[in-house]
């Protein structure tokens, strides 16, 4: 997938005009790309459109107008656009209360070694962004990539699942036909 270019980012005033129409479309797209695994892990699979939307929202929220600041956002978020044979996701670790979240973000240490995407009978381990991992607790938002083999990419449209085999959070989810159809174009 082609990365976002700085020239594609709309000025804040132009974005505010188009946002009411574009935002519902993007929320619907994100809903189709959101996959829950167990009760507390949500994978939001990113693509070029979701990343462009995220950059526009960040420039809006932070009121960015300096070209260097906008370029930094573009560079940062472009890391979430999948390369050939990849799927990229924002992983949200969601617990209801801050106290519960604090306990589980410590209990789930090592999670980066326990998440897999399985297709065609083969597993690919999630690669986590090392900048989001510390030695005493996880961040509640992680960025993960799955690099699939050509055989897995070919098998993906016919079935895939996400498996978590962490001792304190064993869970798995079979992707629905709709989710498979939504994510398959990311490989091209």
N, C-alpha and C positions, 0 to 999 in steps of 0.2 A: 504494500500500500504506500502511496506517495505521502511523504510528510507534509505537514501544514507549512505554508510559506507565510512570512510576516505580512506580505501584501494582501493576504486573504482576510486579515483581521479588520473588521469594520470599526470605524471611529465610534466612540460611545454614543454620540447623538444619533448616528445612523442605526446603530444596533438597537437603541431604545425604540426606534420606530418599527423595526422589523420583529422585535422580540415577541410581542403578543401573538403573532401568527406562528412564529418559528418554535417557540417554547413548547406548546402542546405536542407538536410533531416530534420534538426531541424527547419529551417525556415518554411518549408512546414507544419510540425506538428503544430507549433505555429499558422500558418495561419488558420488551421482547428479548432483550439481551441480559436480563437479570436472572440468575440461577441460584436458588437457595440449596445449601447442603446442610442438612440437619436444621436445628432451630436457630442457630446463631451465626452461621457463615453465609454471606451473600457475595457471589461473584458477579460483577458488572463487567461483561466483556466489552472492551473498548474497540472502536474502529475509527476511521478518519472523521466521520460525522460527529461521534460522541466527543472526540478530542477537540474538534473545532468549537463545538458548543461549550465545552468546559473552559477553553481559553477565552471565548467571548464573555462568559459569565464571570471569570476571574478579573478580566479587564474592567468589566462593569462594576463589580463589587468593590474592587480596589481603586476604581476611578483612574486607571492607568492611561496615560497619554504620552509618556516619554517613550520614544521608539526603542531605547535600550531595555527598558523594563518590559515592554511588550515582547521584544525579541527573546528575553530571558524566559518568559512564560511559554512562548512557542517552543523554545529549545527543551524546556523541562517536560512539557506535555507530549511532545513528539515521541518521547521514549515509550509512550503507551500505544503507539500505532504499531500493529503487528507487522513483522517482516515476513518474507516468504516462508510458509510452513509453520507459522506461529499463530497462537492465540494469546492475547494480552487481556488482563483483567485487573480491575480495582477490586480488592478483596476487603469486604467490610466485616469486621468482627463486632457483632451487635448483641449487647446485653442491656436489659431494661434500666437498671440503676447504676450510678457511678460506682457504688461499692461492689456490686456484683461484677461489673466490668473490670474493676481493678483486680479482683481475685482471679478472674479468668484470663486476663492478659498476662498474668504471671504463671498460671497453671498451664497455659498453652505454649510456653517456651519450647522451642524446637519444632514448632509447627511447620517451619520451612522444609523440614525433612519428611513430611508426612502427607503431602497433598499430591495427587496424581490425576492425570487425565488419561483415560483408557479408551482406545479405539482399535479395532481390528485385532483384538487379543493382546495388544502391546500397551505398556504404560509409559507415560512421559511424566517425569517429576516436575513439579512447579519450580521455577527459578524465581526467587524472591529478590527484591531490590535490597541489597545489603544496607543501604542507608536508613532503612526503616526498622532495622533489627538492633536491639541492644541486649545486654547480658542479663538484665533483671526483669524485663517485661517487653511484651510486643506493643507495637503501635496498633490502634484499632482500625487503621487503614493501611493495607499493604498493596504493593503493586507486584503482580506475578505474571510470568510468561511461561507458556507451554510450547516447547519446540517439538513438533511432530515429525516422524519419519515420512517419506513418501507413501509407504504402505498405510500408515495411520491416516494420512490426509485422504487417501483414496477410500478408506473404510469409514471415515468420519460421517459422511451423509447417511450411512446405513445404521449408525448406532454409536453412541459414546456415553461415557459416564465420568463423573468426578468422584474420586475416592479420597477420603480422609482416614488415615489409619493411625492417628495420634492416640496414644493410650487413654487419654482423658477426653477424647472427642472422636470416637469412631462413627463415621457416617458416610453415606454415598447417595448420589442422585443420578438417575438415568435421565439423559437429556430427552426431551419430548421431540417428536417429529418437527414441530414448529421451531423449537430452539435449534435443532440441527440445520434446518433450512435457513434460519437467520444467520448463523455463524459460519456456515460453509463458504460463503463468498470471501470471508476474511483471508482464506488461503491463497487467493488469486492475486 
